Amino acid sequence: MKAVGYNHAGAADSLQALEQPIPVASGRDLLVRVQAISVNPVDTKLRAGASPAAGEYKVLGFDAVGVVHSVGADVTLFKPGDAVWYAGAIDRPGTNSEFHLVDERIVGRKPASLSAADAAALPLTAITAWELLFDRLQVPRVAAEKITSPATLLVVGAAGGVGSILIQLARRLTDLTVVGTASRSETCAWVMEMGAHHVIDHHQPMPAQLAQLALQAGGPLPPVHYVIGLSQTDRHFEQLVEILAPQGKLALIDDPGPFDARLLKRKSLSLHWELMFTRSLYQTDDMQVQHALLNEVADLLDQGVLRTTVRQHLGLITAANLGAAHGLLESGRTIGKIVLEGF
Ligand SMILES: NC(=O)c1ccc[n+]([C@@H]2O[C@H](COP(=O)([O-])OP(=O)(O)OC[C@H]3O[C@@H](n4cnc5c(N)ncnc54)[C@H](OP(=O)(O)O)[C@@H]3O)[C@@H](O)[C@H]2O)c1
């Protein structure tokens, strides 16, 4: 089968076309014929910093949409021919290959109303955003019969892959006032298109901009009880502590430099890390919630509650096109998601 991989950590042009044997499904694994993928910052970080063992190749890629080709003996959730989507596992070969093995517990049904490419944009970022909101921060769902006091969520770096679906989930499934950050006119417009109530600029002092928003609205915003840092959280940390209401919650997902957690004490702020690979990496007892989560996101897409976050389709899944996608992501200026389709 065709695949794209690399044999030493390096620049985007270290990706190369490979020919590999088709793997065989066993246990709870599905063998999926991959149709479309998207590219995430984790692909670029691994390619730049994680060399495979001498003489071996590493195939990257996490998001995938495809069709189940065959199943292991213990599979109960899917059968050959099913259209699926998923974000894979960080400790297994990736989806930049024609056929791919994945544990059924982290796979969902592909949303029927979306093309393979439009769907491929979403699994990894949707799992991350969902787990941030509902598992780590435990934000109440609108539908839950729970009286909540008004609160604001600030999402820093909201125009990227994660922010684009996180803003949608927060706006459509919760009662929060949603403020995103973006620094350019096109990223500001995109964050509003995803559903934010307001946008502020992460390159300008953020507390003053929030105060200005309150003036424009003719009254204070609900207390900022939740902040999610998606990008450069170490650089923003002191401002985020200043912005958060006492007893608020700060969640983050990036790979920041050191920051001083002692600053959280005075306001009794809590800190929450999210890594969407944790459940598969540790085979946690609740790993299958990612199957249910992906199915629920598929339903919400099919109902028109959520939309795809694709911005760029770069063509076939080749070494050259993947290299171009890695380069765009490494610019730090991506809007929404980049997808590739077919081999
Ligand atoms: N822990 C997990 O499970 C998990 C999951 C997914 C992603 N991640 C990590 O989370 C990070 C974000 O992922 P992503 O896919 O959303 O990335 P992305 O798509 O590459 O994000 C691009 C966005 O980052 C914004 N940005 C650039 N500089 C910024 C700054 N100084 N402050 C705030 N925002 C800035 C840009 O907005 P402007 O152009 O408007 O400045 C741009 O739209 C990455 O480090 C990724 O590896 C972790």
The ligand as a MOL file (V3000), in Angstrom:
LIG
                    3D

  0  0  0     0  0            999 V3000
M  V30 BEGIN CTAB
M  V30 COUNTS 48 52 0 0 0
M  V30 BEGIN ATOM
M  V30 1 N -3.5790 18.5530 24.0090 0
M  V30 2 C -4.2990 18.1810 22.9520 0
M  V30 3 O -5.0460 17.2100 23.0060 0
M  V30 4 C -4.1920 18.9930 21.6960 0
M  V30 5 C -5.0930 18.7650 20.6560 0
M  V30 6 C -5.0270 19.5760 19.5350 0
M  V30 7 C -4.0440 20.5630 19.4450 0
M  V30 8 N -3.1600 20.7130 20.4620 0 CHG=1
M  V30 9 C -2.1520 21.7900 20.4260 0
M  V30 10 O -2.8620 23.0140 20.5790 0
M  V30 11 C -2.2540 24.0220 19.8130 0
M  V30 12 C -3.3070 24.6560 18.8940 0
M  V30 13 O -3.7320 23.6830 17.9370 0
M  V30 14 P -4.5540 24.1480 16.6460 0
M  V30 15 O -4.7580 22.9320 15.8220 0
M  V30 16 O -5.7200 24.9590 17.0100 0 CHG=-1
M  V30 17 O -3.4260 25.0880 15.9760 0
M  V30 18 P -3.4810 25.9800 14.6730 0
M  V30 19 O -4.6420 25.6210 13.8300 0
M  V30 20 O -2.1270 25.9140 14.0440 0
M  V30 21 O -3.6750 27.4590 15.2860 0
M  V30 22 C -3.4840 28.5420 14.4360 0
M  V30 23 C -3.9810 29.8000 15.1160 0
M  V30 24 O -3.1300 30.1520 16.2020 0
M  V30 25 C -3.2970 31.5510 16.4170 0
M  V30 26 N -2.1270 32.1180 17.0790 0
M  V30 27 C -0.9210 32.3810 16.5410 0
M  V30 28 N -0.1320 32.9760 17.4480 0
M  V30 29 C -0.8440 33.0980 18.5880 0
M  V30 30 C -0.5850 33.6450 19.8820 0
M  V30 31 N 0.6030 34.2090 20.2040 0
M  V30 32 N -1.5680 33.6060 20.7920 0
M  V30 33 C -2.7730 33.0630 20.5130 0
M  V30 34 N -3.0700 32.5380 19.2970 0
M  V30 35 C -2.1270 32.5540 18.3550 0
M  V30 36 C -3.4600 32.1270 15.0250 0
M  V30 37 O -4.3920 33.2120 15.0940 0
M  V30 38 P -4.0190 34.6780 14.5030 0
M  V30 39 O -3.4750 34.4300 13.1240 0
M  V30 40 O -5.3040 35.4270 14.5400 0
M  V30 41 O -2.9550 35.2670 15.4210 0
M  V30 42 C -3.9830 30.9730 14.1740 0
M  V30 43 O -5.2900 31.1370 13.6900 0
M  V30 44 C -1.0590 23.3820 19.1350 0
M  V30 45 O 0.0860 23.5660 19.9330 0
M  V30 46 C -1.4160 21.9090 19.1210 0
M  V30 47 O -0.2860 21.0430 19.0560 0
M  V30 48 C -3.2070 19.9490 21.5870 0
M  V30 END ATOM
M  V30 BEGIN BOND
M  V30 1 1 1 2
M  V30 2 2 2 3
M  V30 3 1 2 4
M  V30 4 1 4 5
M  V30 5 2 4 48
M  V30 6 2 5 6
M  V30 7 1 6 7
M  V30 8 2 7 8
M  V30 9 1 8 9
M  V30 10 1 8 48
M  V30 11 1 9 10
M  V30 12 1 9 46
M  V30 13 1 10 11
M  V30 14 1 11 12
M  V30 15 1 11 44
M  V30 16 1 12 13
M  V30 17 1 13 14
M  V30 18 2 14 15
M  V30 19 1 14 16
M  V30 20 1 14 17
M  V30 21 1 17 18
M  V30 22 2 18 19
M  V30 23 1 18 20
M  V30 24 1 18 21
M  V30 25 1 21 22
M  V30 26 1 22 23
M  V30 27 1 23 24
M  V30 28 1 23 42
M  V30 29 1 24 25
M  V30 30 1 25 26
M  V30 31 1 25 36
M  V30 32 1 26 27
M  V30 33 1 26 35
M  V30 34 2 27 28
M  V30 35 1 28 29
M  V30 36 1 29 30
M  V30 37 2 29 35
M  V30 38 1 30 31
M  V30 39 2 30 32
M  V30 40 1 32 33
M  V30 41 2 33 34
M  V30 42 1 34 35
M  V30 43 1 36 37
M  V30 44 1 36 42
M  V30 45 1 37 38
M  V30 46 2 38 39
M  V30 47 1 38 40
M  V30 48 1 38 41
M  V30 49 1 42 43
M  V30 50 1 44 45
M  V30 51 1 44 46
M  V30 52 1 46 47
M  V30 END BOND
M  V30 END CTAB
M  END
